[in-house]
Amino acid sequence: MAQKKAQSTQKKTAEAKGASTSAKKPAESVKAAPVKSEPVTKTEPAAKAEPAKKTEPAAKAEPAKKTEPAAKAEPAKKAEPAAKAEPAKKTEPAAKAEPAKKTEPAAKAEPAKKAEPAAKAEPAEKAEPAKKAKPAAKKPAAKKTKPAAKKAVAEETKPAEPAAEAAPVAEQPAAPAAETVAAAEPVAEPVVEAAPAQPQYDTPRRSVAFIGSECHPFVKTGGLGDVMYALPRELVKQNCDVRVILPRYACIPQKYQDKMVYRGEFYMDLGETGRSYYVGIMEYIWDGVVYDFIDNQEFFSAGNPYVGLVEDIPKYCFFSKAALAALNYMNWIPDIIHCHDWQAALVPVFQKTLFKDSPVGHAKSVLTIHNLRFQGIYNIPTIRYWTGLPAEVFNMGALQQAWRDANMLKGGLAYADRITTVSNTYAWEIQTPEYGEKLEDHLRYHSYKLRGIVNGIDYGMWNPATDPALAVNYDITNVLERKPQNKLALQKELGLVEDEGKLVVGLISRLTNQKGLDLVNAIVPQIMDGNTQVVVLGTGDKEYEDTFRYYENAYKGMFSACIQYDESRAHRIYAGADVLLVPSRFEPCGLTQLNAMHYGTLPIVRETGGLKDTVEPYNVFNGGGNGFTFDRYDAGLLLDAINRAKTEYFTSRYHWDEVVQRDMAKDVSWTNSARQYKDLYLELTPW
Ligand code: ADP
């Protein structure tokens, strides 16, 4: 039941992402002026120079946030409404009030939780070695990673000094066993447990605050949600203290809302609104990661995270500022603030202006671009109104774009200490006019701090050997017998002709212009040869939804159009299909091809972005590679790639099976990628 609710929420949110996109168009069209017109680089220094900007000094003066104590008393969430009532409190960020303890204490404190993660990582991988029995699998040896057990020099990361945090302790009581350990942050109790199984880390400890707009399983519309879920968990295993800060959307399923614990509240002024806004903090600790949800019903009560720019711009201006103020308020000052996409792109800008002299102002910042197409563009007066940012950030080197627009992502790129994107190829592509979305000059200017780190997938969530959604579980040792059983189950579920001899082509995607669906639509009639079935799962633009529905009707029993967002059906398609299409126009990283490979389903991809970095083309001469690829954005080339796959599948099954096993053995976990993020954090904090 709860899952159904979650699914419908996800579907809605996925649709809303499309809405948000289209909503952006008008705004973009205003700024017609070509990139050239930006005097580009020249102005940049100003951003850095950033003088003093003493904005919101008042905060300092005012002593403390009296609000808090009272808060302690009342236990749970519903706190907010009252907030609205009392407008009087001009008290901006109580945050500013507690400046004294620079000491980022608690962050480092919680020691205990470290124990569990390491164990969790392994199971999935364990499966691989076994497959050796089979012929294929040539690249298994990937997971060195852990060995080096050189007692972390790291633990120098200040002891605890939890005194200041004493209050929150009381608020964490209800957490279940595993989580209680993680809740260590507060204070005393859990300490005893720390001794037994301390993992050995080979890098120093760092604290990181993730700030972003979505995170599985609370709310997800695409790959960003997967990354916000999986990367923090992996970083915990690599000696990081991670806190994920998210909006507390009303659409977060109730079962998660119920687990949140009240952590505190304060009031914050916002831009030129002249008002004081309630900021509640609801906390949930899970598998060593602390999730802090910023609560404010005025901004987050819509049914979906993304509604349209008119609402989304104020919402994420508020969120970015509130996230920083919340860190100050909790006195949890991380070494690194890692923000994601345009929704959190103002964080580095706030840090270096309004929060410059507060504790969070000193944290290093990393901004990750998950999709450059979404930038958060609106006219300057509106963004000034909602942020209160000083005039100098609205220049061409930072937020300003064209004549009268402000671009939130552009500003973040200018102010962040490091920029990452989710694959090497995309990091290069976005510096060209074809993929740069009008920010290519800006990105080239900042390329010295830009790098690509490819995403992974969470092996706990994506594991055919344990996946509860599948008809039959399998691993690399029995995939050849059991995958066909999943195919038959999928055919049955979708009302397709049940025949394991047919080639089943899967497509799991947001149905938008980015995903190469016009290419697919153009060649469907040529794919349908009587021995091939197609299964589409996705929601999005009506034109694509309708075209797929048309094909379902035209090729009864051979074509299935599931116009829906359905997480568990997605798992069954990965398991039951033989190939998965990902012919994207551009693809920052792409996760579906990784999921597919891990489930022994060969990807057919366009060589762009992360698709190019993760799928090695099949080589008919030596049998190497992971899937089928094509380069130019051309329907004929996609058809050719599909035909090559068919030829191999129908005439050379032995070689096909080798690739299936090789793909399952390929390391697409987060381990290596998280290590690269950790290295990046260490570069920024070389103490
Ligand atoms: P993007 O972030 O551009 O949407 P990615 O490939 O990075 O694309 O991530 C897509 C994620 O969303 C994958 O985990 C994929 O399985 C999932 N997904 C996409 N569409 C659906 C759908 N209709 N139902 C279930 N899961 C979906």
Residues whose N, C-alpha, C, O or C-beta is under 5 A from the ligand:
A	BS01	ADP	T221 G222 G223 L224 I508 S509 R510 L537 G538 T539 Q564 Y565 D566 E567 A570 G590 L591 T592
